[in-house]
Amino acid sequence: MSKLAPITEFKRPRILVKAAQISAQTYDRTKVLKRILKTTRLPLHADAISCLRERETDLNEARLSGEASYRIQQHIMVLSALLGEMQLLGT
């Protein structure tokens, strides 16, 4: 899967994707990316997408393996940021 491949290539529970889609409607790039990426400088959209995809993959692996540290709220936030960035980039 390429770094800018559509979100439809993800195999995720529908409810998780739906929650992220709803959240992405009010996506605040500055607020959300600073929180997720723990940075004060906002990256370019393509760089943000790459970082968010890596983070989302880690979260999905934690979900699938049943790790106690997995938080669905974090997963939704990362997925919604990913959708928001893709919309801003026009992909």
C-alpha positions in Angstrom: 0.0 0.0 0.0 1.5 3.4 -1.0 1.7 6.2 1.6 -1.1 8.1 -0.2 -3.3 5.1 -1.0 -7.0 5.7 -0.3 -8.4 4.9 3.1 -10.6 2.3 1.5 -7.6 0.0 1.3 -7.6 -0.3 5.1 -9.4 -3.3 6.5 -10.9 -1.9 9.6 -14.2 -2.4 11.4 -17.0 -0.3 9.8 -17.9 1.4 13.0 -14.3 2.6 13.6 -14.2 4.1 10.1 -17.6 5.6 10.4 -16.7 7.3 13.7 -13.5 8.6 12.1 -15.5 10.0 9.1 -17.9 11.8 11.5 -15.0 13.2 13.5 -13.1 14.3 10.3 -16.0 16.6 9.5 -14.8 19.0 12.2 -11.1 18.3 11.7 -8.9 21.1 13.2 -5.4 20.5 11.7 -3.5 22.7 14.1 -5.0 21.3 17.3 -5.2 17.6 16.3 -1.8 17.2 14.6 0.0 18.9 17.5 -1.6 16.5 19.9 -1.0 13.4 17.8 2.4 14.1 16.5 3.6 15.9 19.7 5.1 18.8 17.7 4.7 22.6 17.6 5.5 22.7 13.8 2.9 21.4 11.4 4.3 19.1 8.7 3.3 19.3 5.1 0.2 17.3 4.3 2.0 14.4 2.6 4.4 14.1 5.5 1.5 14.3 8.0 -0.3 11.5 6.1 2.8 9.3 6.2 3.2 9.8 10.0 -0.5 9.3 10.6 -0.5 6.0 8.6 2.4 4.7 10.6 0.7 5.6 13.9 -2.6 4.1 12.6 -0.9 0.9 11.7 0.6 0.7 15.2 -2.8 1.3 16.7 -4.5 -1.3 14.5 -1.8 -3.9 15.5 -2.4 -3.1 19.1 -6.2 -3.5 18.6 -5.8 -6.8 16.8 -3.4 -8.2 19.4 -5.6 -7.1 22.3 -3.0 -5.0 24.0 -4.2 -3.4 27.2 -2.7 0.0 26.1 -5.0 0.2 23.1 -7.4 3.1 23.2 -10.1 3.3 20.6 -10.4 7.1 21.2 -6.8 7.5 20.0 -7.5 5.3 17.0 -10.5 7.3 16.0 -8.6 10.5 16.4 -5.7 9.3 14.2 -8.0 7.9 11.6 -10.0 11.1 11.5 -6.8 13.2 11.2 -5.7 10.9 8.3 -9.0 11.4 6.6 -8.9 15.2 7.2 -5.3 15.4 5.8 -6.3 13.4 2.7 -9.3 15.8 2.1 -7.0 18.8 2.5 -4.5 17.3 0.1 -7.3 16.5 -2.3 -6.7 12.7 -2.5 
